[in-house]
């Protein structure tokens, strides 16, 4: 993990909203980790494309979640991922 994190900044998921407002994250090599705390049953758009919505949390602040929308190949490959997965 030390090798993978070398020269990267860890930003906690619960800090992401604040960091996006105060820093230009496009200029930083950063990573975050999240746990799937809630999954919405896959849904379809008006044009018939199926997608999933995951609620992610870093388990530090359970009130701060990030919604992740999965479309296309990402949805097809990962929609069965279990809640609780990191």
C-alpha positions in Angstrom: 0.0 0.0 0.0 2.9 2.4 0.8 4.2 1.9 -2.8 0.7 2.5 -4.3 0.2 5.7 -2.2 3.7 7.1 -2.9 3.4 10.8 -4.0 -0.4 10.7 -3.7 -2.6 12.5 -1.3 -5.3 10.6 0.7 -8.5 12.6 0.9 -11.2 11.1 3.1 -14.5 10.7 1.5 -16.1 12.7 4.3 -13.7 15.6 3.4 -14.3 15.5 -0.3 -17.0 18.2 -0.5 -14.9 20.7 1.4 -11.7 19.8 -0.6 -13.5 20.3 -3.9 -14.6 23.8 -2.7 -11.2 24.9 -1.5 -8.6 23.1 -3.6 -8.0 22.4 -7.3 -8.0 18.6 -7.1 -7.3 18.4 -10.9 -3.7 19.4 -10.1 -3.2 16.8 -7.3 -2.7 13.1 -7.6 -5.2 12.0 -4.9 -7.1 8.9 -3.9 -10.0 8.1 -1.6 -11.6 5.0 -0.2 -15.3 4.3 0.4 -17.6 1.6 1.6 -20.9 0.9 -0.2 -23.4 1.7 2.5 -26.5 1.7 0.3 -27.4 0.4 -3.1 -30.4 1.5 -5.1 -32.1 -1.2 -7.2 -30.8 -0.7 -10.8 -33.0 1.8 -12.8 -33.5 2.7 -16.4 -33.2 6.1 -18.1 -35.9 7.3 -20.5 -34.0 5.9 -23.4 -33.7 2.4 -21.7 -30.1 2.6 -20.5 -29.8 0.8 -17.1 -27.7 2.3 -14.3 -27.0 1.9 -10.6 -26.6 4.3 -7.7 -24.3 3.6 -4.8 -24.0 5.6 -1.6 -20.4 5.6 -0.4 -19.1 6.5 3.0 -15.7 6.4 4.7 -17.2 5.3 8.1 -15.7 8.3 9.8 -18.8 10.6 9.4 -21.9 8.6 8.6 -23.8 11.8 7.7 -21.4 12.5 4.8 -22.1 10.2 1.8 -21.2 10.5 -1.8 -23.5 9.2 -4.5 -21.9 7.3 -7.3 -23.8 6.7 -10.5 -22.7 3.7 -12.6 -23.5 3.6 -16.3 -22.6 1.5 -19.3 -19.8 -1.1 -19.0 -19.1 0.0 -15.4 -22.7 -0.7 -14.4 -22.7 -4.1 -16.3 -19.5 -5.2 -14.6 -20.2 -4.0 -11.1 -23.9 -3.8 -10.4 -23.9 -7.0 -8.4 -21.2 -5.8 -6.0 -22.3 -6.4 -2.4 -23.2 -3.6 0.0 -20.4 -3.3 2.5 -17.7 -3.7 -0.1 -14.8 -1.3 0.1 
